Amino acid sequence: MPFFFLMSFFPFIVLLSKSLPLQPLPPWAGEVRLLSILFWRELSSALLLLLDKFRPVSARKLAAPSSPTMSPRKRCAHSVENVEESGEMSVLDLPELALECILGKLSPAGLSNMAAVCSSLRERCRSDHLWEKHMEEKWGRVIGHAARREWKLLLASIKNSSASNSCRKWIGVLSCVWPISWLKSRIDGGCQNRSPLPDDSIMSWYRSLESGGFWFPAQVYNREHGHVGFMLSCYDAEVRYDRQTNTFHARYPPHGRRTMVVEEGVQWDRLRAPPVNTPPHDLHISDCLSDLRAGDHIEIQWRRNKEFPYGWWYGVIGHLESCNGNEHYCSCHLSDTVVLEFNQYTLGSRWRRSSINRKHHREEGNETDGFYGGIRKLHSKDEISKWRRLWPTDALE
């Protein structure tokens, strides 16, 4: 009925338009013309949907075959709609436990593909509990509290930015002159399809890491391709993943007269999550000084001068010169002096041995030998074996 009413009303509109004098149009005429075009387009779509609704289901199946040029995602969604209309069983009809078991065995790529099938599967496949395992398996070794904090800050900046309002700047004006609530949804959908923004989900975080678009804080062993000046050390850097080479790019912050250094091809085994939340320019407060004994494995902060950031260097606690090294008679732990040994250096090297005060240690050193900062005792066998695997083939001078 509305269709016949509009068809009978259309000649009147044409006659009225012919009788109007030709005068210069006001500036807002272009916007009204756009609104009329959008209105007639929407009306025609609604009429087609109305006619299709009253056709038999069998006719709809024959009239809408899967086009060979249709994209895989659209073809899959079209198939799901046909299954729903025909009443046949789909994957969504499986018991809840069976469906969860199937989704739990999918790879990250499989979950992403399944999420593109329909809205119901999209919500299920984006669930955090499905992605926690994948996140831990691939990124758990290199992601720490600092990386999580940076991710939260990135999400907050995206949320507060005004860039997302660029697609909607005309919605307020147009909604005052025409009831086009559907226009807002279409513009929103178009913006999302062109530039999907990350959200606060593990799936989104995983995909941002995988794509290499997210730089996150981590620590790099033997920085700058194992430069001799950084052997058996671990420095803070910002890294991002390169999935083409399955390696990382690392950028080290500028310090002193040195500009930012970028290193490519950093392997997985040279990365770790920061073990403590101490920024690279801050002194780590040592809580193990009273427990240090000869033979303990440690990491200690060291920097060349006050302008440099700290790096973590591997060493062991040595014996005092007055001690014969016999573990049954050793009393070095009773002394206020703690001997630090860096056995990667040759005997006689000025970097081989140093000492600190157990009770009053803060930062000790000078511009010649560098400055020694906080100490952390290594309790994990994995951490100790990691340093052993990085041991240089030749002793350092």
BALOBA-1460 file (C-alpha; in Angstrom, 3 decimals):
// residues 397
<rec num="1" residu="m" x="0.000" y="0.000" z="0.000"/>
<rec num="2" residu="p" x="2.733" y="2.587" z="0.812"/>
<rec num="3" residu="f" x="4.346" y="1.740" z="-2.518"/>
<rec num="4" residu="f" x="1.200" y="2.668" z="-4.551"/>
<rec num="5" residu="f" x="0.742" y="5.828" z="-2.494"/>
<rec num="6" residu="l" x="4.270" y="6.981" z="-3.265"/>
<rec num="7" residu="m" x="3.909" y="6.128" z="-6.950"/>
<rec num="8" residu="s" x="0.742" y="8.207" z="-7.195"/>
<rec num="9" residu="f" x="2.377" y="11.064" z="-5.299"/>
<rec num="10" residu="f" x="5.495" y="11.135" z="-7.481"/>
<rec num="11" residu="p" x="3.906" y="12.945" z="-10.548"/>
<rec num="12" residu="f" x="2.722" y="15.708" z="-8.232"/>
<rec num="13" residu="i" x="6.304" y="16.223" z="-7.033"/>
<rec num="14" residu="v" x="7.562" y="16.393" z="-10.638"/>
<rec num="15" residu="l" x="4.850" y="18.906" z="-11.640"/>
<rec num="16" residu="l" x="5.592" y="21.064" z="-8.636"/>
<rec num="17" residu="s" x="9.286" y="21.088" z="-9.415"/>
<rec num="18" residu="k" x="8.588" y="22.206" z="-13.024"/>
<rec num="19" residu="s" x="6.403" y="25.105" z="-11.905"/>
<rec num="20" residu="l" x="8.946" y="26.567" z="-9.492"/>
<rec num="21" residu="p" x="11.007" y="29.521" z="-10.832"/>
<rec num="22" residu="l" x="14.688" y="28.995" z="-11.485"/>
<rec num="23" residu="q" x="16.520" y="30.971" z="-8.804"/>
<rec num="24" residu="p" x="19.959" y="30.556" z="-7.194"/>
<rec num="25" residu="l" x="19.774" y="27.858" z="-4.552"/>
<rec num="26" residu="p" x="20.763" y="28.593" z="-0.955"/>
<rec num="27" residu="p" x="23.968" y="27.014" z="0.450"/>
<rec num="28" residu="w" x="22.052" y="24.329" z="2.340"/>
<rec num="29" residu="a" x="20.329" y="23.046" z="-0.799"/>
<rec num="30" residu="g" x="23.145" y="20.602" z="-1.525"/>
<rec num="31" residu="e" x="22.727" y="18.988" z="1.888"/>
<rec num="32" residu="v" x="18.957" y="18.648" z="1.420"/>
<rec num="33" residu="r" x="19.544" y="17.075" z="-1.999"/>
<rec num="34" residu="l" x="21.894" y="14.578" z="-0.372"/>
<rec num="35" residu="l" x="19.250" y="13.779" z="2.242"/>
<rec num="36" residu="s" x="16.633" y="13.154" z="-0.450"/>
<rec num="37" residu="i" x="18.947" y="10.784" z="-2.311"/>
<rec num="38" residu="l" x="19.681" y="8.879" z="0.875"/>
<rec num="39" residu="f" x="15.979" y="8.754" z="1.713"/>
<rec num="40" residu="w" x="14.956" y="7.273" z="-1.647"/>
<rec num="41" residu="r" x="17.824" y="4.791" z="-1.502"/>
<rec num="42" residu="e" x="16.774" y="3.634" z="1.926"/>
<rec num="43" residu="l" x="13.128" y="3.453" z="0.890"/>
<rec num="44" residu="s" x="13.927" y="1.274" z="-2.121"/>
<rec num="45" residu="s" x="15.990" y="-1.056" z="0.063"/>
<rec num="46" residu="a" x="13.124" y="-1.336" z="2.553"/>
<rec num="47" residu="l" x="10.633" y="-2.172" z="-0.220"/>
<rec num="48" residu="l" x="12.908" y="-4.874" z="-1.592"/>
<rec num="49" residu="l" x="13.257" y="-6.403" z="1.850"/>
<rec num="50" residu="l" x="9.492" y="-6.263" z="2.296"/>
<rec num="51" residu="l" x="8.877" y="-8.063" z="-1.011"/>
<rec num="52" residu="d" x="11.535" y="-10.650" z="-0.208"/>
<rec num="53" residu="k" x="9.903" y="-11.349" z="3.134"/>
<rec num="54" residu="f" x="6.655" y="-12.488" z="1.519"/>
<rec num="55" residu="r" x="8.345" y="-14.807" z="-0.987"/>
<rec num="56" residu="p" x="8.465" y="-18.526" z="-0.212"/>
<rec num="57" residu="v" x="11.624" y="-19.820" z="1.440"/>
<rec num="58" residu="s" x="12.317" y="-22.170" z="-1.463"/>
<rec num="59" residu="a" x="12.207" y="-19.258" z="-3.901"/>
<rec num="60" residu="r" x="14.664" y="-17.336" z="-1.765"/>
<rec num="61" residu="k" x="17.101" y="-20.247" z="-1.813"/>
<rec num="62" residu="l" x="16.929" y="-20.483" z="-5.619"/>
<rec num="63" residu="a" x="17.179" y="-16.749" z="-6.119"/>
<rec num="64" residu="a" x="20.256" y="-16.280" z="-3.938"/>
<rec num="65" residu="p" x="22.942" y="-18.778" z="-4.970"/>
<rec num="66" residu="s" x="26.480" y="-18.352" z="-3.689"/>
<rec num="67" residu="s" x="28.302" y="-16.143" z="-6.167"/>
<rec num="68" residu="p" x="31.747" y="-17.329" z="-7.244"/>
<rec num="69" residu="t" x="32.978" y="-13.734" z="-6.901"/>
<rec num="70" residu="m" x="31.655" y="-13.407" z="-3.372"/>
<rec num="71" residu="s" x="34.355" y="-13.083" z="-0.717"/>
<rec num="72" residu="p" x="34.902" y="-16.091" z="1.608"/>
<rec num="73" residu="r" x="33.714" y="-14.117" z="4.629"/>
<rec num="74" residu="k" x="30.449" y="-13.038" z="2.943"/>
<rec num="75" residu="r" x="29.917" y="-16.514" z="1.489"/>
<rec num="76" residu="c" x="30.332" y="-18.071" z="4.969"/>
<rec num="77" residu="a" x="27.937" y="-15.605" z="6.555"/>
<rec num="78" residu="h" x="25.466" y="-16.177" z="3.703"/>
<rec num="79" residu="s" x="25.623" y="-19.925" z="4.312"/>
<rec num="80" residu="v" x="24.920" y="-19.443" z="8.014"/>
<rec num="81" residu="e" x="21.846" y="-17.357" z="7.168"/>
<rec num="82" residu="n" x="20.575" y="-20.046" z="4.783"/>
<rec num="83" residu="v" x="21.046" y="-22.716" z="7.443"/>
<rec num="84" residu="e" x="19.103" y="-20.628" z="9.943"/>
<rec num="85" residu="e" x="16.263" y="-20.103" z="7.450"/>
<rec num="86" residu="s" x="16.048" y="-23.730" z="6.416"/>
<rec num="87" residu="g" x="16.052" y="-24.984" z="9.987"/>
<rec num="88" residu="e" x="19.117" y="-27.178" z="9.489"/>
<rec num="89" residu="m" x="21.616" y="-27.707" z="12.314"/>
<rec num="90" residu="s" x="24.577" y="-25.319" z="12.614"/>
<rec num="91" residu="v" x="27.588" y="-25.155" z="14.891"/>
<rec num="92" residu="l" x="25.628" y="-22.859" z="17.216"/>
<rec num="93" residu="d" x="23.181" y="-25.690" z="17.886"/>
<rec num="94" residu="l" x="25.903" y="-27.766" z="19.546"/>
<rec num="95" residu="p" x="25.815" y="-28.127" z="23.342"/>
<rec num="96" residu="e" x="27.586" y="-25.309" z="25.180"/>
<rec num="97" residu="l" x="30.361" y="-27.545" z="26.514"/>
<rec num="98" residu="a" x="31.049" y="-29.111" z="23.106"/>
<rec num="99" residu="l" x="31.230" y="-25.711" z="21.399"/>
<rec num="100" residu="e" x="33.585" y="-24.358" z="24.073"/>
<rec num="101" residu="c" x="35.797" y="-27.433" z="23.684"/>
<rec num="102" residu="i" x="36.013" y="-26.919" z="19.917"/>
<rec num="103" residu="l" x="36.830" y="-23.220" z="20.236"/>
<rec num="104" residu="g" x="39.394" y="-23.951" z="22.937"/>
<rec num="105" residu="k" x="41.368" y="-26.174" z="20.545"/>
<rec num="106" residu="l" x="41.549" y="-23.582" z="17.767"/>
<rec num="107" residu="s" x="44.737" y="-21.690" z="17.008"/>
<rec num="108" residu="p" x="44.780" y="-17.868" z="17.119"/>
<rec num="109" residu="a" x="44.308" y="-17.801" z="13.340"/>
<rec num="110" residu="g" x="41.422" y="-20.265" z="13.629"/>
<rec num="111" residu="l" x="39.701" y="-18.179" z="16.291"/>
<rec num="112" residu="s" x="40.082" y="-15.049" z="14.171"/>
<rec num="113" residu="n" x="38.569" y="-16.787" z="11.149"/>
<rec num="114" residu="m" x="35.728" y="-18.234" z="13.209"/>
<rec num="115" residu="a" x="34.980" y="-14.785" z="14.635"/>
<rec num="116" residu="a" x="34.257" y="-13.555" z="11.092"/>
<rec num="117" residu="v" x="31.424" y="-16.057" z="10.519"/>
<rec num="118" residu="c" x="28.591" y="-14.324" z="12.368"/>
<rec num="119" residu="s" x="27.910" y="-12.023" z="15.309"/>
<rec num="120" residu="s" x="27.230" y="-14.871" z="17.749"/>
<rec num="121" residu="l" x="30.542" y="-16.590" z="17.039"/>
<rec num="122" residu="r" x="32.319" y="-13.262" z="17.005"/>
<rec num="123" residu="e" x="31.387" y="-12.603" z="20.618"/>
<rec num="124" residu="r" x="32.345" y="-16.118" z="21.667"/>
<rec num="125" residu="c" x="35.687" y="-16.133" z="19.844"/>
<rec num="126" residu="r" x="36.697" y="-12.820" z="21.387"/>
<rec num="127" residu="s" x="36.307" y="-14.128" z="24.945"/>
<rec num="128" residu="d" x="39.381" y="-13.520" z="27.094"/>
<rec num="129" residu="h" x="39.463" y="-17.050" z="28.488"/>
<rec num="130" residu="l" x="40.065" y="-18.415" z="24.972"/>
<rec num="131" residu="w" x="42.988" y="-16.067" z="24.342"/>
<rec num="132" residu="e" x="44.710" y="-16.221" z="27.737"/>
<rec num="133" residu="k" x="46.400" y="-19.524" z="26.857"/>
<rec num="134" residu="h" x="47.632" y="-18.268" z="23.488"/>
<rec num="135" residu="m" x="48.852" y="-15.034" z="25.060"/>
<rec num="136" residu="e" x="50.836" y="-16.856" z="27.727"/>
<rec num="137" residu="e" x="52.297" y="-19.439" z="25.336"/>
<rec num="138" residu="k" x="53.676" y="-16.939" z="22.824"/>
<rec num="139" residu="w" x="54.162" y="-13.672" z="24.705"/>
<rec num="140" residu="g" x="54.421" y="-14.648" z="28.373"/>
<rec num="141" residu="r" x="58.238" y="-14.661" z="28.369"/>
<rec num="142" residu="v" x="58.592" y="-11.106" z="27.065"/>
<rec num="143" residu="i" x="55.475" y="-9.372" z="28.400"/>
<rec num="144" residu="g" x="55.578" y="-7.932" z="31.909"/>
<rec num="145" residu="h" x="53.810" y="-5.367" z="34.066"/>
<rec num="146" residu="a" x="55.431" y="-2.484" z="32.174"/>
<rec num="147" residu="a" x="54.076" y="-3.737" z="28.837"/>
<rec num="148" residu="r" x="50.591" y="-4.143" z="30.310"/>
<rec num="149" residu="r" x="50.751" y="-0.607" z="31.664"/>
<rec num="150" residu="e" x="51.768" y="0.751" z="28.248"/>
<rec num="151" residu="w" x="48.862" y="-1.117" z="26.629"/>
<rec num="152" residu="k" x="46.384" y="0.405" z="29.083"/>
<rec num="153" residu="l" x="47.792" y="3.869" z="28.411"/>
<rec num="154" residu="l" x="47.456" y="3.322" z="24.665"/>
<rec num="155" residu="l" x="43.812" y="2.301" z="25.022"/>
<rec num="156" residu="a" x="43.103" y="5.335" z="27.214"/>
<rec num="157" residu="s" x="44.695" y="7.704" z="24.686"/>
<rec num="158" residu="i" x="42.666" y="6.188" z="21.845"/>
<rec num="159" residu="k" x="39.480" y="6.493" z="23.852"/>
<rec num="160" residu="n" x="40.112" y="10.131" z="24.718"/>
<rec num="161" residu="s" x="41.298" y="11.197" z="21.283"/>
<rec num="162" residu="s" x="39.016" y="13.214" z="19.058"/>
<rec num="163" residu="a" x="40.034" y="11.310" z="15.922"/>
<rec num="164" residu="s" x="37.197" y="8.848" z="16.353"/>
<rec num="165" residu="n" x="34.684" y="11.723" z="16.142"/>
<rec num="166" residu="s" x="35.676" y="12.722" z="12.591"/>
<rec num="167" residu="c" x="33.188" y="10.299" z="11.002"/>
<rec num="168" residu="r" x="30.372" y="11.581" z="13.209"/>
<rec num="169" residu="k" x="30.791" y="15.360" z="13.054"/>
<rec num="170" residu="w" x="27.712" y="15.808" z="10.816"/>
<rec num="171" residu="i" x="25.452" y="13.441" z="12.726"/>
<rec num="172" residu="g" x="24.268" y="16.105" z="15.178"/>
<rec num="173" residu="v" x="23.419" y="18.568" z="12.401"/>
<rec num="174" residu="l" x="21.663" y="16.064" z="10.150"/>
<rec num="175" residu="s" x="19.652" y="14.512" z="12.962"/>
<rec num="176" residu="c" x="18.062" y="17.917" z="13.648"/>
<rec num="177" residu="v" x="16.500" y="18.094" z="10.199"/>
<rec num="178" residu="w" x="15.803" y="14.456" z="9.329"/>
<rec num="179" residu="p" x="15.101" y="11.231" z="11.239"/>
<rec num="180" residu="i" x="18.199" y="9.340" z="10.061"/>
<rec num="181" residu="s" x="19.176" y="7.197" z="13.010"/>
<rec num="182" residu="w" x="20.096" y="4.533" z="10.467"/>
<rec num="183" residu="l" x="22.678" y="6.919" z="8.989"/>
<rec num="184" residu="k" x="24.626" y="7.006" z="12.242"/>
<rec num="185" residu="s" x="24.807" y="3.241" z="12.406"/>
<rec num="186" residu="r" x="26.019" y="3.049" z="8.807"/>
<rec num="187" residu="i" x="28.675" y="5.695" z="9.317"/>
<rec num="188" residu="d" x="29.805" y="4.007" z="12.519"/>
<rec num="189" residu="g" x="29.998" y="0.687" z="10.723"/>
<rec num="190" residu="g" x="31.912" y="2.195" z="7.835"/>
<rec num="191" residu="c" x="34.464" y="3.747" z="10.163"/>
<rec num="192" residu="q" x="34.981" y="0.461" z="11.962"/>
<rec num="193" residu="n" x="35.520" y="-1.438" z="8.736"/>
<rec num="194" residu="r" x="38.064" y="1.027" z="7.433"/>
<rec num="195" residu="s" x="40.127" y="1.439" z="10.611"/>
<rec num="196" residu="p" x="39.389" y="-0.997" z="13.429"/>
<rec num="197" residu="l" x="40.587" y="0.342" z="16.743"/>
<rec num="198" residu="p" x="41.995" y="-1.892" z="19.496"/>
<rec num="199" residu="d" x="39.801" y="-2.552" z="22.511"/>
<rec num="200" residu="d" x="40.354" y="-3.819" z="26.024"/>
<rec num="201" residu="s" x="40.424" y="-7.505" z="25.164"/>
<rec num="202" residu="i" x="43.207" y="-10.074" z="25.126"/>
<rec num="203" residu="m" x="42.415" y="-10.871" z="21.482"/>
<rec num="204" residu="s" x="42.950" y="-7.249" z="20.492"/>
<rec num="205" residu="w" x="46.204" y="-7.080" z="22.455"/>
<rec num="206" residu="y" x="47.442" y="-10.329" z="20.915"/>
<rec num="207" residu="r" x="46.721" y="-9.116" z="17.391"/>
<rec num="208" residu="s" x="48.393" y="-5.755" z="18.060"/>
<rec num="209" residu="l" x="51.526" y="-7.552" z="19.241"/>
<rec num="210" residu="e" x="51.405" y="-9.982" z="16.315"/>
<rec num="211" residu="s" x="51.036" y="-7.221" z="13.729"/>
<rec num="212" residu="g" x="54.034" y="-5.313" z="15.095"/>
<rec num="213" residu="g" x="52.055" y="-2.138" z="15.598"/>
<rec num="214" residu="f" x="52.615" y="-2.000" z="19.357"/>
<rec num="215" residu="w" x="55.997" y="-1.054" z="20.839"/>
<rec num="216" residu="f" x="56.311" y="-2.374" z="24.379"/>
<rec num="217" residu="p" x="59.027" y="-2.187" z="27.064"/>
<rec num="218" residu="a" x="61.258" y="-5.215" z="27.519"/>
<rec num="219" residu="q" x="64.902" y="-5.997" z="28.245"/>
<rec num="220" residu="v" x="67.491" y="-7.188" z="25.710"/>
<rec num="221" residu="y" x="70.471" y="-9.399" z="26.519"/>
<rec num="222" residu="n" x="73.825" y="-8.457" z="24.954"/>
<rec num="223" residu="r" x="72.445" y="-5.401" z="23.217"/>
<rec num="224" residu="e" x="73.549" y="-4.134" z="19.798"/>
<rec num="225" residu="h" x="74.174" y="-7.597" z="18.323"/>
<rec num="226" residu="g" x="76.370" y="-8.738" z="21.211"/>
<rec num="227" residu="h" x="78.738" y="-5.785" z="21.186"/>
<rec num="228" residu="v" x="81.778" y="-6.578" z="23.328"/>
<rec num="229" residu="g" x="81.016" y="-3.619" z="25.568"/>
<rec num="230" residu="f" x="77.654" y="-5.132" z="26.556"/>
<rec num="231" residu="m" x="78.477" y="-8.826" z="26.966"/>
<rec num="232" residu="l" x="76.535" y="-10.493" z="29.809"/>
<rec num="233" residu="s" x="74.328" y="-7.473" z="30.366"/>
<rec num="234" residu="c" x="70.625" y="-6.782" z="29.922"/>
<rec num="235" residu="y" x="69.319" y="-3.319" z="29.000"/>
<rec num="236" residu="d" x="65.877" y="-1.765" z="28.809"/>
<rec num="237" residu="a" x="64.454" y="-1.058" z="25.359"/>
<rec num="238" residu="e" x="61.222" y="-0.655" z="23.451"/>
<rec num="239" residu="v" x="60.616" y="-3.579" z="21.115"/>
<rec num="240" residu="r" x="58.111" y="-4.613" z="18.486"/>
<rec num="241" residu="y" x="57.580" y="-7.911" z="16.693"/>
<rec num="242" residu="d" x="58.411" y="-8.521" z="13.032"/>
<rec num="243" residu="r" x="56.332" y="-11.511" z="11.958"/>
<rec num="244" residu="q" x="58.043" y="-11.799" z="8.577"/>
<rec num="245" residu="t" x="61.353" y="-12.714" z="10.240"/>
<rec num="246" residu="n" x="59.991" y="-13.931" z="13.603"/>
<rec num="247" residu="t" x="62.369" y="-11.513" z="15.319"/>
<rec num="248" residu="f" x="62.112" y="-8.133" z="17.038"/>
<rec num="249" residu="h" x="63.166" y="-4.565" z="16.453"/>
<rec num="250" residu="a" x="64.606" y="-2.871" z="19.536"/>
<rec num="251" residu="r" x="65.186" y="0.819" z="20.091"/>
<rec num="252" residu="y" x="67.349" y="1.998" z="22.967"/>
<rec num="253" residu="p" x="66.648" y="5.464" z="24.418"/>
<rec num="254" residu="p" x="69.186" y="8.240" z="23.808"/>
<rec num="255" residu="h" x="71.593" y="9.066" z="26.635"/>
<rec num="256" residu="g" x="74.453" y="11.491" z="26.936"/>
<rec num="257" residu="r" x="75.697" y="12.324" z="23.453"/>
<rec num="258" residu="r" x="74.348" y="9.121" z="21.944"/>
<rec num="259" residu="t" x="71.216" y="9.279" z="19.851"/>
<rec num="260" residu="m" x="68.567" y="6.575" z="19.795"/>
<rec num="261" residu="v" x="69.983" y="3.232" z="18.654"/>
<rec num="262" residu="v" x="67.741" y="0.832" z="16.697"/>
<rec num="263" residu="e" x="68.660" y="-2.854" z="16.468"/>
<rec num="264" residu="e" x="66.948" y="-5.289" z="14.109"/>
<rec num="265" residu="g" x="66.856" y="-9.064" z="14.126"/>
<rec num="266" residu="v" x="66.693" y="-9.529" z="17.901"/>
<rec num="267" residu="q" x="65.977" y="-13.198" z="18.542"/>
<rec num="268" residu="w" x="63.412" y="-14.451" z="21.062"/>
<rec num="269" residu="d" x="66.075" y="-15.874" z="23.386"/>
<rec num="270" residu="r" x="67.632" y="-12.429" z="23.821"/>
<rec num="271" residu="l" x="64.460" y="-10.900" z="25.242"/>
<rec num="272" residu="r" x="62.888" y="-10.994" z="28.672"/>
<rec num="273" residu="a" x="60.236" y="-9.167" z="30.634"/>
<rec num="274" residu="p" x="61.729" y="-6.738" z="33.195"/>
<rec num="275" residu="p" x="62.039" y="-8.707" z="36.474"/>
<rec num="276" residu="v" x="61.575" y="-5.563" z="38.601"/>
<rec num="277" residu="n" x="59.576" y="-2.385" z="38.134"/>
<rec num="278" residu="t" x="62.592" y="-0.075" z="38.487"/>
<rec num="279" residu="p" x="62.974" y="2.466" z="35.625"/>
<rec num="280" residu="p" x="66.371" y="2.322" z="33.879"/>
<rec num="281" residu="h" x="67.568" y="5.648" z="35.323"/>
<rec num="282" residu="d" x="66.493" y="4.878" z="38.917"/>
<rec num="283" residu="l" x="68.472" y="3.085" z="41.598"/>
<rec num="284" residu="h" x="67.012" y="-0.287" z="42.533"/>
<rec num="285" residu="i" x="66.544" y="-0.671" z="46.274"/>
<rec num="286" residu="s" x="68.396" y="-3.859" z="47.234"/>
<rec num="287" residu="d" x="66.629" y="-6.131" z="49.707"/>
<rec num="288" residu="c" x="69.103" y="-9.036" z="49.685"/>
<rec num="289" residu="l" x="72.373" y="-7.498" z="50.912"/>
<rec num="290" residu="s" x="72.244" y="-9.128" z="54.324"/>
<rec num="291" residu="d" x="71.655" y="-12.566" z="52.754"/>
<rec num="292" residu="l" x="74.480" y="-12.520" z="50.207"/>
<rec num="293" residu="r" x="77.049" y="-15.278" z="50.555"/>
<rec num="294" residu="a" x="80.047" y="-16.363" z="48.498"/>
<rec num="295" residu="g" x="78.944" y="-18.250" z="45.409"/>
<rec num="296" residu="d" x="75.539" y="-16.544" z="45.087"/>
<rec num="297" residu="h" x="74.515" y="-15.528" z="41.558"/>
<rec num="298" residu="i" x="73.447" y="-11.915" z="41.205"/>
<rec num="299" residu="e" x="72.489" y="-9.181" z="38.780"/>
<rec num="300" residu="i" x="73.742" y="-5.700" z="39.593"/>
<rec num="301" residu="q" x="72.963" y="-2.333" z="38.074"/>
<rec num="302" residu="w" x="75.890" y="-0.618" z="36.382"/>
<rec num="303" residu="r" x="76.269" y="2.496" z="34.246"/>
<rec num="304" residu="r" x="79.187" y="4.316" z="32.717"/>
<rec num="305" residu="n" x="78.274" y="7.733" z="34.130"/>
<rec num="306" residu="k" x="75.355" y="9.607" z="35.618"/>
<rec num="307" residu="e" x="73.839" y="10.396" z="32.226"/>
<rec num="308" residu="f" x="73.610" y="6.749" z="31.159"/>
<rec num="309" residu="p" x="70.763" y="4.400" z="32.064"/>
<rec num="310" residu="y" x="71.488" y="1.388" z="34.213"/>
<rec num="311" residu="g" x="71.970" y="-2.032" z="32.708"/>
<rec num="312" residu="w" x="71.733" y="-5.315" z="34.625"/>
<rec num="313" residu="w" x="75.047" y="-7.205" z="34.655"/>
<rec num="314" residu="y" x="75.599" y="-10.812" z="35.649"/>
<rec num="315" residu="g" x="78.083" y="-11.676" z="38.392"/>
<rec num="316" residu="v" x="78.741" y="-13.845" z="41.443"/>
<rec num="317" residu="i" x="79.629" y="-13.106" z="45.054"/>
<rec num="318" residu="g" x="83.318" y="-13.825" z="45.675"/>
<rec num="319" residu="h" x="85.490" y="-14.465" z="48.735"/>
<rec num="320" residu="l" x="87.476" y="-11.877" z="50.624"/>
<rec num="321" residu="e" x="91.257" y="-11.922" z="50.127"/>
<rec num="322" residu="s" x="91.637" y="-13.044" z="53.743"/>
<rec num="323" residu="c" x="89.437" y="-16.103" z="53.093"/>
<rec num="324" residu="n" x="90.900" y="-19.347" z="51.707"/>
<rec num="325" residu="g" x="87.651" y="-20.180" z="49.927"/>
<rec num="326" residu="n" x="86.841" y="-23.241" z="52.020"/>
<rec num="327" residu="e" x="83.078" y="-23.280" z="52.336"/>
<rec num="328" residu="h" x="83.250" y="-25.007" z="55.742"/>
<rec num="329" residu="y" x="85.356" y="-22.232" z="57.260"/>
<rec num="330" residu="c" x="84.206" y="-19.255" z="55.174"/>
<rec num="331" residu="s" x="83.025" y="-16.267" z="57.197"/>
<rec num="332" residu="c" x="82.779" y="-13.726" z="54.362"/>
<rec num="333" residu="h" x="79.051" y="-13.316" z="55.009"/>
<rec num="334" residu="l" x="79.857" y="-11.802" z="58.402"/>
<rec num="335" residu="s" x="81.871" y="-8.962" z="56.880"/>
<rec num="336" residu="d" x="80.410" y="-5.629" z="55.812"/>
<rec num="337" residu="t" x="82.387" y="-5.847" z="52.565"/>
<rec num="338" residu="v" x="80.821" y="-7.786" z="49.704"/>
<rec num="339" residu="v" x="83.088" y="-8.877" z="46.854"/>
<rec num="340" residu="l" x="81.627" y="-8.849" z="43.349"/>
<rec num="341" residu="e" x="83.200" y="-11.024" z="40.665"/>
<rec num="342" residu="f" x="82.631" y="-10.809" z="36.910"/>
<rec num="343" residu="n" x="84.392" y="-13.908" z="35.657"/>
<rec num="344" residu="q" x="83.734" y="-13.196" z="31.987"/>
<rec num="345" residu="y" x="86.748" y="-10.860" z="32.210"/>
<rec num="346" residu="t" x="90.340" y="-12.056" z="32.300"/>
<rec num="347" residu="l" x="92.385" y="-12.168" z="35.488"/>
<rec num="348" residu="g" x="93.955" y="-8.790" z="36.114"/>
<rec num="349" residu="s" x="91.256" y="-6.853" z="34.264"/>
<rec num="350" residu="r" x="89.946" y="-3.844" z="36.157"/>
<rec num="351" residu="w" x="86.433" y="-5.088" z="35.489"/>
<rec num="352" residu="r" x="87.050" y="-8.505" z="37.066"/>
<rec num="353" residu="r" x="86.467" y="-7.623" z="40.743"/>
<rec num="354" residu="s" x="84.813" y="-4.886" z="42.750"/>
<rec num="355" residu="s" x="83.372" y="-4.493" z="46.235"/>
<rec num="356" residu="i" x="80.510" y="-2.715" z="47.970"/>
<rec num="357" residu="n" x="79.457" y="-2.033" z="51.536"/>
<rec num="358" residu="r" x="76.789" y="-4.395" z="52.767"/>
<rec num="359" residu="k" x="75.181" y="-1.995" z="55.253"/>
<rec num="360" residu="h" x="75.456" y="1.374" z="53.541"/>
<rec num="361" residu="h" x="75.337" y="0.504" z="49.854"/>
<rec num="362" residu="r" x="73.541" y="2.950" z="47.628"/>
<rec num="363" residu="e" x="75.415" y="3.807" z="44.442"/>
<rec num="364" residu="e" x="79.182" y="3.382" z="44.471"/>
<rec num="365" residu="g" x="81.806" y="4.111" z="41.833"/>
<rec num="366" residu="n" x="83.440" y="6.884" z="39.834"/>
<rec num="367" residu="e" x="83.668" y="8.241" z="36.297"/>
<rec num="368" residu="t" x="86.577" y="5.919" z="35.500"/>
<rec num="369" residu="d" x="85.190" y="2.542" z="36.593"/>
<rec num="370" residu="g" x="81.502" y="3.378" z="36.335"/>
<rec num="371" residu="f" x="78.813" y="3.293" z="39.008"/>
<rec num="372" residu="y" x="77.394" y="0.176" z="40.682"/>
<rec num="373" residu="g" x="73.749" y="0.327" z="41.729"/>
<rec num="374" residu="g" x="71.161" y="-2.030" z="43.170"/>
<rec num="375" residu="i" x="71.561" y="-5.806" z="43.432"/>
<rec num="376" residu="r" x="69.049" y="-8.595" z="42.961"/>
<rec num="377" residu="k" x="69.883" y="-12.146" z="43.982"/>
<rec num="378" residu="l" x="69.061" y="-14.876" z="41.474"/>
<rec num="379" residu="h" x="67.084" y="-17.740" z="42.980"/>
<rec num="380" residu="s" x="65.757" y="-19.298" z="39.771"/>
<rec num="381" residu="k" x="67.826" y="-21.973" z="38.028"/>
<rec num="382" residu="d" x="66.294" y="-20.866" z="34.734"/>
<rec num="383" residu="e" x="67.674" y="-17.351" z="35.156"/>
<rec num="384" residu="i" x="71.150" y="-18.640" z="36.022"/>
<rec num="385" residu="s" x="71.215" y="-21.107" z="33.110"/>
<rec num="386" residu="k" x="70.086" y="-18.299" z="30.800"/>
<rec num="387" residu="w" x="73.174" y="-16.277" z="31.670"/>
<rec num="388" residu="r" x="75.352" y="-19.365" z="31.265"/>
<rec num="389" residu="r" x="74.081" y="-19.892" z="27.727"/>
<rec num="390" residu="l" x="75.055" y="-16.333" z="26.859"/>
<rec num="391" residu="w" x="78.600" y="-16.773" z="28.143"/>
<rec num="392" residu="p" x="81.211" y="-15.454" z="25.643"/>
<rec num="393" residu="t" x="83.462" y="-17.971" z="23.922"/>
<rec num="394" residu="d" x="86.581" y="-15.930" z="24.753"/>
<rec num="395" residu="a" x="87.405" y="-14.083" z="27.967"/>
<rec num="396" residu="l" x="86.949" y="-10.320" z="27.790"/>
<rec num="397" residu="e" x="89.703" y="-7.816" z="28.511"/>
